Amino acid sequence: MHIAILTLTFSLPGCSSLKEKRQRMGGLHARFGSTPSIAVCESGGRARHDASEWTFVIVGLSKREVESQCSRIEEKLERTVDARVMNVEREFV
């Protein structure tokens, strides 16, 4: 069993309220949380309008499978979220 912790920090330029932030970052739980091998939560920047941090825990049978899943998550977020990815951290447990 292999586990990865993927943490992404986002910048939301021009975001002026928490409501707008939820709209721009919305749906991450629905998009990724329904996959049995992925857990997702907003892990930082909760009170800030212009930033957000999200952590994903990915579980798989092989390190290659987990790395591939991390890459897919990163690519999908960069395409679908109305925010700039400022930092990406991967930790394997």
Backbone torsions as a table, in degrees:
resi	resn	phi	psi	omega
1	MET	NA	131.7	179.1
2	HIS	-121.3	143.1	-177.5
3	ILE	-131.7	135.4	174.7
4	ALA	-124.2	143.5	172.8
5	ILE	-113.5	115.2	-177.3
6	LEU	-110.2	119.2	-179.3
7	THR	-120.5	126.3	179.3
8	LEU	-120.0	134.6	176.8
9	THR	-108.7	130.4	-176.7
10	PHE	-115.4	147.0	170.2
11	SER	-109.2	134.8	-179.9
12	LEU	-118.8	76.9	-177.6
13	PRO	-61.8	136.5	177.8
14	GLY	81.1	-0.4	179.8
15	CYS	-76.9	124.7	-172.2
16	SER	-114.0	-0.8	179.7
17	SER	-153.1	159.7	176.8
18	LEU	-65.9	-31.8	177.2
19	LYS	-63.0	-45.3	177.8
20	GLU	-63.7	-39.4	178.6
21	LYS	-60.1	-45.5	178.4
22	ARG	-60.9	-38.2	178.8
23	GLN	-67.0	-41.2	-178.1
24	ARG	-73.5	-34.9	-178.3
25	MET	-99.5	-3.7	-172.0
26	GLY	-58.5	153.9	174.5
27	GLY	86.9	-0.1	-178.9
28	LEU	-64.9	-39.8	176.6
29	HIS	-62.2	-44.1	-178.6
30	ALA	-66.6	-40.2	-177.4
31	ARG	-70.7	-39.5	-173.2
32	PHE	-112.2	-28.8	-176.6
33	GLY	-69.6	-17.1	-179.6
34	SER	-82.2	-9.7	177.0
35	THR	-81.5	124.9	-175.0
36	PRO	-59.0	-26.7	-176.3
37	SER	-93.4	6.9	-177.8
38	ILE	-129.7	133.2	170.2
39	ALA	-117.2	142.7	-175.8
40	VAL	-139.1	142.2	174.9
41	CYS	-154.6	154.7	171.8
42	GLU	-79.8	115.6	-170.3
43	SER	-107.0	-5.8	179.8
44	GLY	-164.3	162.7	178.5
45	GLY	69.3	24.1	-175.2
46	ARG	-62.7	-35.8	-177.1
47	ALA	-89.9	-8.7	-178.5
48	ARG	-88.9	143.4	177.6
49	HIS	-82.4	-31.6	-168.8
50	ASP	-102.1	8.3	-179.4
51	ALA	-152.1	156.4	178.9
52	SER	-156.2	145.5	176.5
53	GLU	-126.7	132.6	-179.2
54	TRP	-126.6	138.4	179.4
55	THR	-119.8	135.4	178.7
56	PHE	-119.1	134.1	173.2
57	VAL	-110.7	121.9	-175.3
58	ILE	-117.5	131.6	-179.5
59	VAL	-119.1	138.0	178.1
60	GLY	-156.4	168.2	-178.5
61	LEU	-77.1	-24.8	179.6
62	SER	-133.5	155.5	178.3
63	LYS	-63.8	-36.5	179.6
64	ARG	-61.9	-42.7	178.3
65	GLU	-62.4	-42.6	-179.3
66	VAL	-67.6	-43.8	177.9
67	GLU	-61.4	-40.6	178.7
68	SER	-63.4	-42.8	178.8
69	GLN	-63.4	-40.9	177.0
70	CYS	-59.7	-46.5	-179.9
71	SER	-61.4	-41.9	178.5
72	ARG	-63.5	-40.9	178.6
73	ILE	-62.1	-48.3	179.9
74	GLU	-58.1	-47.8	-178.5
75	GLU	-62.3	-43.5	-179.4
76	LYS	-65.1	-39.8	179.2
77	LEU	-65.4	-42.0	179.5
78	GLU	-63.6	-30.6	179.9
79	ARG	-83.5	-32.2	-167.3
80	THR	-109.8	-18.3	-176.9
81	VAL	-95.3	135.6	179.5
82	ASP	-84.4	65.0	180.0
83	ALA	-159.5	162.5	177.5
84	ARG	-95.9	132.9	174.2
85	VAL	-78.7	118.1	-176.7
86	MET	-97.7	-30.4	-177.1
87	ASN	-154.9	142.9	176.4
88	VAL	-131.3	128.2	176.7
89	GLU	-125.1	133.3	174.9
90	ARG	-119.5	131.1	176.9
91	GLU	-130.1	129.5	179.3
92	PHE	-105.3	132.1	-176.4
93	VAL	-106.0	NA	NA
